[in-house]
């Protein structure tokens, strides 16, 4: 499965920055990508934070590994947490 990777930087409620990638099926529209990002933010206690083209931009395409494909099949997306994300 080929996936689109959206590089995302969101300010946290404490003022620090979260950096994560949102991976979706190739061709997924931005509105849906943002909805997935907001869903993830809510799941980590960061609901209400901004998420638009300012914070989230298409980066590149890549071939998905099986664990990513499974998550996308179940949720519609996969998150790669990079910096400042809750563990």
C-alpha positions in Angstrom: 0.0 0.0 0.0 1.3 3.4 -0.9 0.7 6.1 1.8 0.9 9.8 2.0 3.0 11.2 4.9 1.9 14.6 6.4 4.5 16.2 8.6 2.7 17.8 11.6 3.8 20.3 14.2 1.2 21.3 16.8 1.5 23.5 19.8 0.6 21.7 23.0 -1.5 23.2 25.8 1.7 23.7 27.8 3.3 25.7 25.0 5.7 23.0 23.8 5.5 21.6 20.3 4.4 18.1 19.3 5.9 16.7 16.1 4.3 13.7 14.5 3.5 12.3 11.1 0.1 11.3 9.9 0.1 8.5 7.4 -2.9 7.9 5.2 -3.8 6.1 2.0 -2.6 7.8 -1.1 -5.3 10.2 -2.4 -6.9 11.0 1.0 -8.1 14.6 1.1 -6.7 17.2 3.5 -10.0 17.6 5.4 -9.9 13.9 6.3 -6.2 14.1 7.3 -7.0 17.0 9.6 -9.9 15.1 11.1 -7.6 12.1 11.8 -5.0 14.5 13.4 -7.7 16.0 15.6 -8.8 12.5 16.6 -5.2 11.7 17.6 -4.8 14.9 19.5 -7.9 14.2 21.5 -6.7 10.7 22.3 -3.5 12.2 23.9 -5.3 14.9 25.9 -4.5 17.7 23.4 -8.0 18.4 22.1 -8.8 21.9 21.0 -5.3 22.5 19.6 -5.1 24.0 16.0 -4.6 21.7 13.1 -4.6 23.2 9.5 -2.3 23.6 6.6 -0.2 25.8 8.9 0.6 22.8 11.3 0.1 19.9 8.9 1.6 19.6 5.4 2.1 16.9 2.8 5.7 15.7 2.9 6.1 12.6 0.7 4.8 9.2 -0.4 6.2 5.9 0.8 5.4 2.2 0.8 3.7 1.2 4.0 4.9 -1.6 6.3 2.4 -4.3 7.4 1.8 -2.7 10.9 1.0 0.6 9.2 -1.3 -1.0 6.7 -3.1 -2.8 9.5 -3.7 0.5 11.4 -4.8 2.3 8.3 -7.2 -0.6 7.6 -8.7 -0.3 11.1 -8.6 3.5 11.8 -7.9 5.1 8.4 -4.6 6.5 9.5 -1.3 5.7 11.4 0.6 8.2 13.6 4.4 8.2 13.9 5.2 10.1 17.1 8.5 12.1 16.8 9.1 14.8 19.4 7.1 16.1 22.3 4.4 13.5 22.0 3.0 11.9 25.2 4.2 8.3 25.7 
